[in-house]
């Protein structure tokens, strides 16, 4: 108790500027909470899609995520709904979520689901690229080899279980172009979303609203599809609820980070997500990928780190 009292007196005597937390630092660390939460996404989305189907499984996830997020964060008011920036964000967010869910759900098997999930992790490099192009972030010519390293890594990831060759890469890509196309689209959309969200901040966390719009679109696509009728599954619903809670928390934290935090540092920390995500997905789905896959994951991570270094260089582009 005495120690607590002395500590309290000491803190009281310090100048206000000494005890006040840096709001940018707080926002940055809040955004980083999203990274470990996102790392389980590929495995759970694939697992849920195998139980309920690609469309209905994703629709369930975003419906529950939206309801949970809305109950905690609330929904945008009427004034906010009139702002065009909200709808820019909604279009990009919904497009990203639908593209990612479709890429994972339409994969022919779990190995391919892991591959398209890794392609999604091109988005950190894309985020910095667009931040530089829109003059929100300084950058250097190191960004070019960084992006090349990321793309080389994705090439390794897309080899499947075959040795490296251009023929095997093209063969794997042509086996399911829709899933791979969705994955590349998702990476670009989330990079653009991160930059647009920072540029046109509405002052209100619209993630719950975005989740519910995404769910509505997916339910509409499900109603028009030929997927089997939805059947209740206890284990599947448990996965949906747990992942929805984690996902809602992750996106709320990330929005806070990109709006008010250090976007370059956030993107850099997120570059380690592919390694953690690949590891957790392999455990969850029982996959043992080839050595080329892990080489690709580390190249993507390395390229992402180089792109961050490019933003710290004195020889800047802008």
PAKOLVEX-35784 format. One record per residue (C-alpha): residue number from 0; residue in one letter; chain; x, y, z. Coordinates in nm, 2 decimals, decimal comma. Example, Ala and Ser with C-alpha at 12.3 -4.5 7.8 and 13.67 -1.06 7.14 Angstrom:
<filums>
+-----+--------+--------+--------+--------+--------+
| num | residu | chaine |     xx |     yy |     zz |
+-----+--------+--------+--------+--------+--------+
|   0 |      A |      A |   1,23 |  -0,45 |   0,78 |
|   1 |      S |      A |   1,37 |  -0,11 |   0,71 |
+-----+--------+--------+--------+--------+--------+
</filums>
This chain:
<filums>
+-----+--------+--------+--------+--------+--------+
| num | residu | chaine |     xx |     yy |     zz |
+-----+--------+--------+--------+--------+--------+
|   0 |      X |      A |   0,00 |   0,00 |   0,00 |
|   1 |      X |      A |   0,29 |   0,24 |   0,09 |
|   2 |      X |      A |   0,45 |   0,17 |  -0,25 |
|   3 |      X |      A |   0,12 |   0,23 |  -0,43 |
|   4 |      X |      A |   0,09 |   0,56 |  -0,24 |
|   5 |      X |      A |   0,44 |   0,67 |  -0,33 |
|   6 |      X |      A |   0,38 |   0,58 |  -0,69 |
|   7 |      X |      A |   0,05 |   0,77 |  -0,69 |
|   8 |      X |      A |   0,22 |   1,08 |  -0,54 |
|   9 |      X |      A |   0,50 |   1,07 |  -0,79 |
|  10 |      X |      A |   0,26 |   1,04 |  -1,09 |
|  11 |      X |      A |   0,05 |   1,33 |  -0,95 |
|  12 |      X |      A |   0,36 |   1,55 |  -0,93 |
|  13 |      X |      A |   0,47 |   1,49 |  -1,29 |
|  14 |      X |      A |   0,38 |   1,75 |  -1,55 |
|  15 |      X |      A |   0,06 |   1,66 |  -1,75 |
|  16 |      X |      A |   0,26 |   1,62 |  -2,07 |
|  17 |      X |      A |   0,46 |   1,34 |  -1,90 |
|  18 |      X |      A |   0,16 |   1,13 |  -1,81 |
|  19 |      X |      A |  -0,05 |   1,19 |  -2,11 |
|  20 |      X |      A |  -0,05 |   0,91 |  -2,37 |
|  21 |      X |      A |   0,03 |   1,00 |  -2,72 |
|  22 |      X |      A |  -0,31 |   0,96 |  -2,91 |
|  23 |      X |      A |  -0,13 |   0,85 |  -3,23 |
|  24 |      X |      A |   0,06 |   0,58 |  -3,04 |
|  25 |      X |      A |  -0,26 |   0,46 |  -2,87 |
|  26 |      X |      A |  -0,44 |   0,44 |  -3,21 |
|  27 |      X |      A |  -0,15 |   0,26 |  -3,36 |
|  28 |      X |      A |  -0,14 |  -0,01 |  -3,09 |
|  29 |      X |      A |  -0,52 |  -0,04 |  -3,11 |
|  30 |      X |      A |  -0,49 |  -0,11 |  -3,48 |
|  31 |      X |      A |  -0,23 |  -0,37 |  -3,41 |
|  32 |      X |      A |  -0,48 |  -0,58 |  -3,21 |
|  33 |      X |      A |  -0,64 |  -0,66 |  -3,54 |
|  34 |      X |      A |  -0,34 |  -0,85 |  -3,67 |
|  35 |      X |      A |  -0,35 |  -1,16 |  -3,45 |
|  36 |      X |      A |  -0,73 |  -1,17 |  -3,47 |
|  37 |      X |      A |  -0,71 |  -1,17 |  -3,85 |
|  38 |      X |      A |  -0,46 |  -1,45 |  -3,86 |
|  39 |      X |      A |  -0,73 |  -1,71 |  -3,80 |
|  40 |      X |      A |  -0,95 |  -1,58 |  -4,08 |
|  41 |      X |      A |  -0,85 |  -1,81 |  -4,36 |
|  42 |      X |      A |  -0,89 |  -2,13 |  -4,17 |
|  43 |      X |      A |  -1,22 |  -2,04 |  -4,01 |
|  44 |      X |      A |  -1,38 |  -1,90 |  -4,33 |
|  45 |      X |      A |  -1,28 |  -2,22 |  -4,52 |
|  46 |      X |      A |  -1,41 |  -2,44 |  -4,24 |
|  47 |      X |      A |  -1,74 |  -2,25 |  -4,22 |
|  48 |      X |      A |  -1,78 |  -2,26 |  -4,60 |
|  49 |      X |      A |  -1,73 |  -2,63 |  -4,61 |
|  50 |      X |      A |  -2,01 |  -2,67 |  -4,36 |
|  51 |      X |      A |  -2,26 |  -2,42 |  -4,49 |
|  52 |      X |      A |  -2,14 |  -2,33 |  -4,84 |
|  53 |      X |      A |  -1,93 |  -2,04 |  -4,97 |
|  54 |      X |      A |  -2,22 |  -1,79 |  -4,99 |
|  55 |      X |      A |  -2,43 |  -1,89 |  -4,69 |
|  56 |      X |      A |  -2,13 |  -1,94 |  -4,47 |
|  57 |      X |      A |  -1,99 |  -1,60 |  -4,55 |
|  58 |      X |      A |  -2,34 |  -1,44 |  -4,51 |
|  59 |      X |      A |  -2,37 |  -1,60 |  -4,16 |
|  60 |      X |      A |  -2,03 |  -1,47 |  -4,06 |
|  61 |      X |      A |  -2,10 |  -1,11 |  -4,16 |
|  62 |      X |      A |  -2,45 |  -1,11 |  -4,03 |
|  63 |      X |      A |  -2,34 |  -1,21 |  -3,68 |
|  64 |      X |      A |  -2,04 |  -0,98 |  -3,70 |
|  65 |      X |      A |  -2,26 |  -0,69 |  -3,80 |
|  66 |      X |      A |  -2,51 |  -0,75 |  -3,52 |
|  67 |      X |      A |  -2,23 |  -0,79 |  -3,26 |
|  68 |      X |      A |  -2,05 |  -0,48 |  -3,37 |
|  69 |      X |      A |  -2,36 |  -0,27 |  -3,39 |
|  70 |      X |      A |  -2,46 |  -0,37 |  -3,04 |
|  71 |      X |      A |  -2,12 |  -0,24 |  -2,91 |
|  72 |      X |      A |  -2,03 |   0,05 |  -3,15 |
|  73 |      X |      A |  -2,37 |   0,15 |  -3,28 |
|  74 |      X |      A |  -2,47 |   0,24 |  -3,63 |
|  75 |      X |      A |  -2,40 |   0,57 |  -3,82 |
|  76 |      X |      A |  -2,67 |   0,84 |  -3,78 |
|  77 |      X |      A |  -2,87 |   0,99 |  -4,06 |
|  78 |      X |      A |  -2,62 |   1,28 |  -4,10 |
|  79 |      X |      A |  -2,34 |   1,04 |  -4,15 |
|  80 |      X |      A |  -2,54 |   0,84 |  -4,40 |
|  81 |      X |      A |  -2,56 |   1,15 |  -4,62 |
|  82 |      X |      A |  -2,18 |   1,17 |  -4,65 |
|  83 |      X |      A |  -2,04 |   1,03 |  -4,98 |
|  84 |      X |      A |  -1,73 |   0,92 |  -4,80 |
|  85 |      X |      A |  -1,93 |   0,66 |  -4,60 |
|  86 |      X |      A |  -2,05 |   0,50 |  -4,93 |
|  87 |      X |      A |  -1,70 |   0,50 |  -5,08 |
|  88 |      X |      A |  -1,58 |   0,31 |  -4,78 |
|  89 |      X |      A |  -1,89 |   0,08 |  -4,79 |
|  90 |      X |      A |  -1,83 |  -0,01 |  -5,16 |
|  91 |      X |      A |  -1,46 |  -0,09 |  -5,10 |
|  92 |      X |      A |  -1,52 |  -0,28 |  -4,77 |
|  93 |      X |      A |  -1,80 |  -0,49 |  -4,91 |
|  94 |      X |      A |  -1,61 |  -0,56 |  -5,23 |
|  95 |      X |      A |  -1,31 |  -0,67 |  -5,03 |
|  96 |      X |      A |  -1,50 |  -0,90 |  -4,79 |
|  97 |      X |      A |  -1,71 |  -1,06 |  -5,07 |
|  98 |      X |      A |  -1,40 |  -1,12 |  -5,28 |
|  99 |      X |      A |  -1,20 |  -1,27 |  -5,00 |
| 100 |      X |      A |  -1,49 |  -1,50 |  -4,89 |
| 101 |      X |      A |  -1,55 |  -1,61 |  -5,24 |
| 102 |      X |      A |  -1,18 |  -1,68 |  -5,30 |
| 103 |      X |      A |  -1,15 |  -1,90 |  -5,00 |
| 104 |      X |      A |  -1,49 |  -2,07 |  -5,04 |
| 105 |      X |      A |  -1,45 |  -2,14 |  -5,41 |
| 106 |      X |      A |  -1,10 |  -2,30 |  -5,37 |
| 107 |      X |      A |  -1,10 |  -2,66 |  -5,49 |
| 108 |      X |      A |  -0,94 |  -2,79 |  -5,17 |
| 109 |      X |      A |  -0,79 |  -2,67 |  -4,85 |
| 110 |      X |      A |  -0,44 |  -2,64 |  -5,00 |
| 111 |      X |      A |  -0,57 |  -2,40 |  -5,26 |
| 112 |      X |      A |  -0,77 |  -2,21 |  -5,00 |
| 113 |      X |      A |  -0,44 |  -2,15 |  -4,81 |
| 114 |      X |      A |  -0,28 |  -2,03 |  -5,14 |
| 115 |      X |      A |  -0,56 |  -1,78 |  -5,22 |
| 116 |      X |      A |  -0,55 |  -1,66 |  -4,86 |
| 117 |      X |      A |  -0,19 |  -1,58 |  -4,89 |
| 118 |      X |      A |  -0,25 |  -1,38 |  -5,21 |
| 119 |      X |      A |  -0,48 |  -1,16 |  -5,00 |
| 120 |      X |      A |  -0,17 |  -1,06 |  -4,80 |
| 121 |      X |      A |  -0,04 |  -0,86 |  -5,09 |
| 122 |      X |      A |  -0,25 |  -0,58 |  -4,94 |
| 123 |      X |      A |   0,01 |  -0,43 |  -4,70 |
| 124 |      X |      A |   0,24 |  -0,35 |  -5,00 |
| 125 |      X |      A |  -0,06 |  -0,22 |  -5,20 |
| 126 |      X |      A |  -0,16 |   0,00 |  -4,90 |
| 127 |      X |      A |   0,18 |   0,17 |  -4,90 |
| 128 |      X |      A |   0,19 |   0,20 |  -5,27 |
| 129 |      X |      A |  -0,14 |   0,38 |  -5,28 |
| 130 |      X |      A |  -0,04 |   0,59 |  -4,98 |
| 131 |      X |      A |   0,27 |   0,71 |  -5,17 |
| 132 |      X |      A |   0,08 |   0,77 |  -5,49 |
| 133 |      X |      A |  -0,18 |   0,98 |  -5,31 |
| 134 |      X |      A |   0,09 |   1,17 |  -5,12 |
| 135 |      X |      A |  -0,02 |   1,05 |  -4,78 |
| 136 |      X |      A |   0,32 |   0,88 |  -4,73 |
| 137 |      X |      A |   0,67 |   0,95 |  -4,85 |
| 138 |      X |      A |   0,84 |   0,68 |  -5,04 |
| 139 |      X |      A |   1,15 |   0,59 |  -5,24 |
| 140 |      X |      A |   1,25 |   0,38 |  -5,53 |
| 141 |      X |      A |   1,30 |   0,09 |  -5,29 |
| 142 |      X |      A |   0,92 |   0,04 |  -5,33 |
| 143 |      X |      A |   0,97 |  -0,11 |  -5,67 |
| 144 |      X |      A |   1,19 |  -0,41 |  -5,57 |
| 145 |      X |      A |   0,97 |  -0,45 |  -5,26 |
| 146 |      X |      A |   0,66 |  -0,50 |  -5,48 |
| 147 |      X |      A |   0,86 |  -0,73 |  -5,71 |
| 148 |      X |      A |   0,97 |  -0,94 |  -5,40 |
| 149 |      X |      A |   0,61 |  -0,97 |  -5,29 |
| 150 |      X |      A |   0,50 |  -1,08 |  -5,64 |
| 151 |      X |      A |   0,78 |  -1,34 |  -5,65 |
| 152 |      X |      A |   0,67 |  -1,47 |  -5,32 |
| 153 |      X |      A |   0,31 |  -1,51 |  -5,44 |
| 154 |      X |      A |   0,45 |  -1,70 |  -5,74 |
| 155 |      X |      A |   0,61 |  -1,94 |  -5,50 |
| 156 |      X |      A |   0,29 |  -1,97 |  -5,30 |
| 157 |      X |      A |   0,09 |  -2,05 |  -5,62 |
| 158 |      X |      A |   0,31 |  -2,34 |  -5,72 |
| 159 |      X |      A |   0,09 |  -2,57 |  -5,51 |
| 160 |      X |      A |   0,28 |  -2,89 |  -5,42 |
| 161 |      X |      A |   0,49 |  -2,88 |  -5,74 |
| 162 |      X |      A |   0,85 |  -2,77 |  -5,79 |
| 163 |      X |      A |   0,91 |  -2,42 |  -5,91 |
| 164 |      X |      A |   0,84 |  -2,36 |  -6,28 |
| 165 |      X |      A |   0,65 |  -2,12 |  -6,49 |
| 166 |      X |      A |   0,45 |  -2,41 |  -6,64 |
| 167 |      X |      A |   0,33 |  -2,53 |  -6,29 |
| 168 |      X |      A |   0,24 |  -2,18 |  -6,19 |
| 169 |      X |      A |   0,02 |  -2,12 |  -6,50 |
| 170 |      X |      A |  -0,13 |  -2,47 |  -6,46 |
| 171 |      X |      A |  -0,22 |  -2,40 |  -6,10 |
| 172 |      X |      A |  -0,36 |  -2,06 |  -6,19 |
| 173 |      X |      A |  -0,57 |  -2,19 |  -6,48 |
| 174 |      X |      A |  -0,72 |  -2,47 |  -6,26 |
| 175 |      X |      A |  -0,93 |  -2,21 |  -6,07 |
| 176 |      X |      A |  -0,89 |  -1,86 |  -6,22 |
| 177 |      X |      A |  -1,21 |  -1,74 |  -6,04 |
| 178 |      X |      A |  -1,07 |  -1,81 |  -5,69 |
| 179 |      X |      A |  -0,73 |  -1,66 |  -5,77 |
| 180 |      X |      A |  -0,89 |  -1,36 |  -5,94 |
| 181 |      X |      A |  -1,10 |  -1,29 |  -5,63 |
| 182 |      X |      A |  -0,79 |  -1,31 |  -5,41 |
| 183 |      X |      A |  -0,60 |  -1,06 |  -5,62 |
| 184 |      X |      A |  -0,90 |  -0,83 |  -5,63 |
| 185 |      X |      A |  -0,93 |  -0,85 |  -5,25 |
| 186 |      X |      A |  -0,57 |  -0,75 |  -5,20 |
| 187 |      X |      A |  -0,61 |  -0,44 |  -5,41 |
| 188 |      X |      A |  -0,95 |  -0,34 |  -5,26 |
| 189 |      X |      A |  -0,83 |  -0,35 |  -4,90 |
| 190 |      X |      A |  -0,52 |  -0,14 |  -4,99 |
| 191 |      X |      A |  -0,74 |   0,12 |  -5,15 |
| 192 |      X |      A |  -0,99 |   0,10 |  -4,86 |
| 193 |      X |      A |  -0,72 |   0,17 |  -4,60 |
| 194 |      X |      A |  -0,60 |   0,48 |  -4,79 |
| 195 |      X |      A |  -0,96 |   0,61 |  -4,86 |
| 196 |      X |      A |  -1,07 |   0,56 |  -4,50 |
| 197 |      X |      A |  -0,78 |   0,77 |  -4,38 |
| 198 |      X |      A |  -0,84 |   1,04 |  -4,65 |
| 199 |      X |      A |  -1,21 |   1,07 |  -4,60 |
| 200 |      X |      A |  -1,27 |   1,00 |  -4,23 |
| 201 |      X |      A |  -1,63 |   1,05 |  -4,14 |
| 202 |      X |      A |  -1,56 |   1,07 |  -3,76 |
| 203 |      X |      A |  -1,78 |   0,76 |  -3,70 |
| 204 |      X |      A |  -1,67 |   0,40 |  -3,70 |
| 205 |      X |      A |  -1,89 |   0,26 |  -3,98 |
| 206 |      X |      A |  -1,77 |  -0,11 |  -3,95 |
| 207 |      X |      A |  -2,10 |  -0,24 |  -3,82 |
| 208 |      X |      A |  -2,28 |  -0,08 |  -4,10 |
| 209 |      X |      A |  -2,04 |  -0,22 |  -4,36 |
| 210 |      X |      A |  -2,07 |  -0,57 |  -4,21 |
| 211 |      X |      A |  -2,45 |  -0,56 |  -4,24 |
| 212 |      X |      A |  -2,44 |  -0,43 |  -4,60 |
| 213 |      X |      A |  -2,19 |  -0,71 |  -4,68 |
| 214 |      X |      A |  -2,42 |  -0,97 |  -4,52 |
| 215 |      X |      A |  -2,73 |  -0,83 |  -4,71 |
| 216 |      X |      A |  -2,55 |  -0,86 |  -5,05 |
| 217 |      X |      A |  -2,43 |  -1,21 |  -4,97 |
| 218 |      X |      A |  -2,78 |  -1,32 |  -4,87 |
| 219 |      X |      A |  -2,91 |  -1,18 |  -5,19 |
| 220 |      X |      A |  -2,65 |  -1,37 |  -5,39 |
| 221 |      X |      A |  -2,73 |  -1,68 |  -5,19 |
| 222 |      X |      A |  -3,10 |  -1,65 |  -5,28 |
| 223 |      X |      A |  -3,02 |  -1,63 |  -5,65 |
| 224 |      X |      A |  -2,77 |  -1,91 |  -5,63 |
| 225 |      X |      A |  -2,80 |  -2,29 |  -5,65 |
| 226 |      X |      A |  -2,64 |  -2,36 |  -5,32 |
| 227 |      X |      A |  -2,83 |  -2,62 |  -5,10 |
| 228 |      X |      A |  -3,08 |  -2,51 |  -4,84 |
| 229 |      X |      A |  -2,92 |  -2,39 |  -4,52 |
| 230 |      X |      A |  -2,92 |  -2,65 |  -4,24 |
| 231 |      X |      A |  -2,84 |  -2,58 |  -3,88 |
| 232 |      X |      A |  -2,51 |  -2,71 |  -3,77 |
| 233 |      X |      A |  -2,40 |  -2,67 |  -3,40 |
| 234 |      X |      A |  -2,03 |  -2,68 |  -3,45 |
| 235 |      X |      A |  -2,05 |  -2,46 |  -3,76 |
| 236 |      X |      A |  -2,26 |  -2,20 |  -3,58 |
| 237 |      X |      A |  -2,02 |  -2,20 |  -3,28 |
| 238 |      X |      A |  -1,74 |  -2,12 |  -3,52 |
| 239 |      X |      A |  -1,94 |  -1,85 |  -3,68 |
| 240 |      X |      A |  -2,02 |  -1,68 |  -3,35 |
| 241 |      X |      A |  -1,66 |  -1,69 |  -3,22 |
| 242 |      X |      A |  -1,51 |  -1,57 |  -3,55 |
| 243 |      X |      A |  -1,77 |  -1,30 |  -3,59 |
| 244 |      X |      A |  -1,68 |  -1,16 |  -3,24 |
| 245 |      X |      A |  -1,31 |  -1,17 |  -3,33 |
| 246 |      X |      A |  -1,36 |  -1,02 |  -3,67 |
| 247 |      X |      A |  -1,58 |  -0,74 |  -3,55 |
| 248 |      X |      A |  -1,32 |  -0,65 |  -3,29 |
| 249 |      X |      A |  -1,04 |  -0,66 |  -3,54 |
| 250 |      X |      A |  -1,20 |  -0,43 |  -3,80 |
| 251 |      X |      A |  -1,31 |  -0,18 |  -3,53 |
| 252 |      X |      A |  -0,95 |  -0,17 |  -3,41 |
| 253 |      X |      A |  -0,80 |  -0,14 |  -3,76 |
| 254 |      X |      A |  -1,03 |   0,15 |  -3,85 |
| 255 |      X |      A |  -0,92 |   0,34 |  -3,54 |
| 256 |      X |      A |  -0,56 |   0,27 |  -3,64 |
| 257 |      X |      A |  -0,57 |   0,37 |  -4,00 |
| 258 |      X |      A |  -0,77 |   0,69 |  -3,92 |
| 259 |      X |      A |  -0,57 |   0,82 |  -3,63 |
| 260 |      X |      A |  -0,25 |   0,61 |  -3,60 |
| 261 |      X |      A |   0,07 |   0,56 |  -3,79 |
| 262 |      X |      A |  -0,04 |   0,39 |  -4,11 |
| 263 |      X |      A |   0,31 |   0,30 |  -4,22 |
| 264 |      X |      A |   0,39 |   0,13 |  -3,89 |
| 265 |      X |      A |   0,05 |  -0,05 |  -3,90 |
| 266 |      X |      A |   0,12 |  -0,18 |  -4,25 |
| 267 |      X |      A |   0,47 |  -0,29 |  -4,14 |
| 268 |      X |      A |   0,34 |  -0,49 |  -3,84 |
| 269 |      X |      A |   0,07 |  -0,64 |  -4,06 |
| 270 |      X |      A |   0,34 |  -0,78 |  -4,29 |
| 271 |      X |      A |   0,41 |  -1,05 |  -4,04 |
| 272 |      X |      A |   0,05 |  -1,16 |  -4,06 |
| 273 |      X |      A |   0,11 |  -1,40 |  -4,35 |
| 274 |      X |      A |   0,35 |  -1,61 |  -4,15 |
| 275 |      X |      A |   0,13 |  -1,63 |  -3,84 |
| 276 |      X |      A |  -0,18 |  -1,68 |  -4,06 |
| 277 |      X |      A |  -0,02 |  -1,96 |  -4,26 |
| 278 |      X |      A |   0,09 |  -2,14 |  -3,95 |
| 279 |      X |      A |  -0,25 |  -2,12 |  -3,78 |
| 280 |      X |      A |  -0,44 |  -2,21 |  -4,10 |
| 281 |      X |      A |  -0,22 |  -2,52 |  -4,15 |
| 282 |      X |      A |  -0,29 |  -2,62 |  -3,79 |
| 283 |      X |      A |  -0,66 |  -2,56 |  -3,82 |
| 284 |      X |      A |  -0,71 |  -2,73 |  -4,16 |
| 285 |      X |      A |  -0,45 |  -3,00 |  -4,12 |
| 286 |      X |      A |  -0,24 |  -2,89 |  -4,42 |
| 287 |      X |      A |   0,13 |  -2,96 |  -4,48 |
| 288 |      X |      A |   0,24 |  -2,73 |  -4,76 |
| 289 |      X |      A |   0,55 |  -2,78 |  -4,97 |
| 290 |      X |      A |   0,88 |  -2,59 |  -4,90 |
| 291 |      X |      A |   0,81 |  -2,36 |  -5,19 |
| 292 |      X |      A |   0,50 |  -2,23 |  -5,01 |
| 293 |      X |      A |   0,69 |  -2,13 |  -4,70 |
| 294 |      X |      A |   0,95 |  -1,96 |  -4,92 |
| 295 |      X |      A |   0,68 |  -1,76 |  -5,08 |
| 296 |      X |      A |   0,53 |  -1,66 |  -4,75 |
| 297 |      X |      A |   0,87 |  -1,53 |  -4,63 |
| 298 |      X |      A |   0,93 |  -1,35 |  -4,96 |
| 299 |      X |      A |   0,59 |  -1,17 |  -4,92 |
| 300 |      X |      A |   0,68 |  -1,07 |  -4,57 |
| 301 |      X |      A |   1,03 |  -0,96 |  -4,67 |
| 302 |      X |      A |   0,89 |  -0,75 |  -4,96 |
| 303 |      X |      A |   0,64 |  -0,59 |  -4,73 |
| 304 |      X |      A |   0,92 |  -0,49 |  -4,49 |
| 305 |      X |      A |   1,13 |  -0,35 |  -4,77 |
| 306 |      X |      A |   0,83 |  -0,14 |  -4,88 |
| 307 |      X |      A |   0,81 |   0,00 |  -4,53 |
| 308 |      X |      A |   1,18 |   0,08 |  -4,54 |
| 309 |      X |      A |   1,12 |   0,26 |  -4,86 |
| 310 |      X |      A |   0,89 |   0,50 |  -4,67 |
| 311 |      X |      A |   1,17 |   0,58 |  -4,43 |
| 312 |      X |      A |   1,43 |   0,66 |  -4,70 |
| 313 |      X |      A |   1,56 |   1,02 |  -4,73 |
| 314 |      X |      A |   1,55 |   0,97 |  -5,11 |
| 315 |      X |      A |   1,18 |   1,01 |  -5,15 |
| 316 |      X |      A |   0,95 |   1,01 |  -5,44 |
| 317 |      X |      A |   0,72 |   1,27 |  -5,31 |
+-----+--------+--------+--------+--------+--------+
</filums>
